[in-house]
Amino acid sequence: TRKSLDRPAHKVSMLLLCHALAIAVVQIVIFSESWAFAKNINFYNVRPPLDPTPFPNSFKCFTCENAGDNYNCNRWAEDKWCPQNTQYCLTVHHFTSHGRSTSITKKCASRSECHFVGCHHSRDSEHTECRSCCEGMICNVELPTNHTNAVFAVMHAQRTSGSSAPTPYLPVLAWVFVLPLL
């Protein structure tokens, strides 16, 4: 009769073990799916905010003055709408002959401020200045570093994201394995 008393305890232990395993599998699926989505974030496909805009065709740019590097410029940029008399985002990048940034300025700009784009090397100071302008919501993420990307980029068509809605295959797969355990 001792064996018959141990069987219910063994079943309860197995049930608790299966339940704990099921919870662990679900948590792993949730965390792994969140990580998979996070690595696929497209920072270049910024969508306009849902809050009201101050005027038609409003836009924002990353803005900073004499920042030491691009990360800090973008990270601490003030989140505000560009003035109505501007249409573009201007980036001015100063860097050494070794490519180290010395000064970054980003701001909202008019067409006349975007007239001189490109790179200019100063032989006296061994520094290069590259200027670029772009049109669009927060389009000035990157820094101009050469004649290829120190340009006046005007958008003629709206960009679309190549991504689609997330597929629910991981949660479905988890439940296929978890359901029999419960």
C-alpha positions in Angstrom: 0.0 0.0 0.0 3.0 2.3 0.4 3.4 2.4 -3.4 -0.2 3.4 -3.9 0.3 6.3 -1.5 3.4 7.5 -3.4 1.6 7.6 -6.8 -0.6 10.6 -6.1 2.4 12.5 -4.7 4.4 11.5 -7.8 1.6 12.7 -10.0 1.4 16.0 -8.2 5.2 16.4 -8.5 5.1 15.7 -12.2 2.1 18.0 -12.7 4.0 20.8 -10.9 7.1 20.1 -12.9 5.2 20.2 -16.2 3.4 23.4 -15.2 6.8 25.1 -14.3 8.2 23.9 -17.6 5.2 25.2 -19.5 5.6 28.7 -17.9 9.4 28.7 -18.6 8.7 27.8 -22.3 6.1 30.6 -22.6 8.5 33.1 -21.0 11.3 32.1 -23.3 9.1 32.5 -26.3 7.9 35.9 -25.2 11.4 37.2 -24.5 12.9 35.7 -27.7 10.1 37.2 -29.8 10.6 40.6 -28.2 14.3 40.4 -29.0 13.7 39.4 -32.6 11.4 42.3 -33.1 13.8 44.7 -31.4 16.7 43.8 -33.7 14.4 44.6 -36.7 13.5 48.1 -35.7 13.9 50.4 -38.7 15.0 53.8 -37.3 15.0 55.3 -40.8 11.2 54.7 -41.3 10.1 57.3 -38.8 6.4 57.9 -39.0 4.8 61.3 -38.3 3.4 61.7 -34.8 -0.3 61.3 -34.2 -0.6 64.6 -32.3 -1.7 67.6 -34.2 0.9 69.4 -36.3 1.4 73.1 -36.1 0.8 73.7 -39.9 0.5 71.6 -43.1 3.6 69.7 -44.2 5.2 70.1 -40.8 8.4 68.1 -40.1 11.1 67.6 -37.5 14.9 67.4 -37.8 17.6 66.2 -35.4 19.0 69.4 -34.0 22.2 70.1 -32.1 25.0 72.7 -32.2 28.7 71.8 -32.1 28.1 68.3 -30.7 31.1 66.1 -30.3 29.7 63.1 -32.0 26.6 61.9 -33.9 25.2 59.7 -31.2 25.0 62.5 -28.6 23.7 64.9 -31.2 20.8 62.6 -32.1 20.3 61.3 -28.5 19.9 64.8 -27.0 18.2 66.5 -29.9 15.3 68.7 -28.9 12.0 67.2 -30.0 10.2 70.2 -31.6 8.6 71.1 -35.0 10.7 73.0 -37.5 9.7 76.6 -38.2 7.3 77.3 -41.1 9.9 79.1 -43.2 12.1 76.0 -43.4 11.7 72.9 -45.6 14.8 70.8 -45.0 17.2 69.4 -42.4 20.8 70.6 -42.6 23.8 68.7 -41.2 27.3 70.2 -41.0 30.1 67.7 -40.0 33.6 68.8 -39.2 36.2 66.0 -38.8 40.0 65.4 -38.8 42.0 63.8 -41.5 41.7 60.5 -39.5 37.9 60.7 -39.6 37.3 61.7 -36.0 34.4 64.1 -35.6 35.2 67.4 -34.0 31.9 69.3 -34.4 28.4 68.4 -35.6 25.6 70.8 -36.1 22.1 69.8 -37.2 19.2 72.1 -37.7 16.0 72.9 -39.7 17.0 74.9 -42.8 15.6 76.9 -45.7 16.5 76.2 -49.3 19.1 79.0 -49.4 21.0 77.4 -46.4 21.1 74.2 -48.4 22.7 75.8 -51.5 26.2 74.8 -50.5 26.4 71.0 -49.9 29.4 68.8 -50.4 32.8 68.5 -48.7 35.6 71.0 -48.4 39.0 70.2 -47.1 41.0 72.9 -45.3 44.7 72.4 -45.8 45.5 74.9 -43.1 43.8 73.1 -40.3 43.8 69.5 -41.8 40.0 69.4 -41.2 37.2 68.6 -43.6 33.7 70.1 -43.5 30.9 68.1 -45.1 27.4 69.6 -45.5 24.2 67.8 -46.5 20.5 68.6 -46.6 17.5 66.3 -46.8 13.8 66.6 -47.0 11.5 64.5 -44.7 10.6 63.7 -41.2 13.8 63.4 -39.1 15.8 62.6 -42.3 19.2 63.7 -40.9 20.1 60.6 -38.9 23.5 60.0 -40.5 26.6 62.3 -40.9 28.0 63.3 -44.3 31.5 62.0 -44.6 32.4 62.3 -48.3 31.1 63.6 -51.7 28.8 60.6 -52.0 26.7 61.3 -49.0 27.2 65.1 -48.6 24.3 65.9 -50.9 21.0 67.6 -51.2 18.5 64.7 -50.9 14.9 65.6 -51.8 12.2 63.0 -51.4 9.8 62.6 -54.4 7.9 59.6 -53.0 7.1 58.5 -49.5 9.2 55.6 -48.2 7.5 52.4 -47.1 8.7 49.9 -44.7 9.6 46.5 -46.1 8.4 44.8 -43.0 5.0 43.2 -42.5 3.0 42.5 -39.4 4.6 40.0 -37.0 3.6 36.4 -37.6 2.3 34.6 -34.6 4.2 31.3 -35.2 6.2 31.4 -32.0 3.2 31.7 -29.6 1.3 29.1 -31.6 4.3 26.7 -31.5 4.6 27.2 -27.7 1.0 26.4 -27.1 1.3 23.2 -29.2 3.9 22.0 -26.8 2.5 23.5 -23.6 -1.2 22.5 -24.0 -0.6 18.7 -23.6 1.4 19.4 -20.5 -1.4 21.2 -18.7 
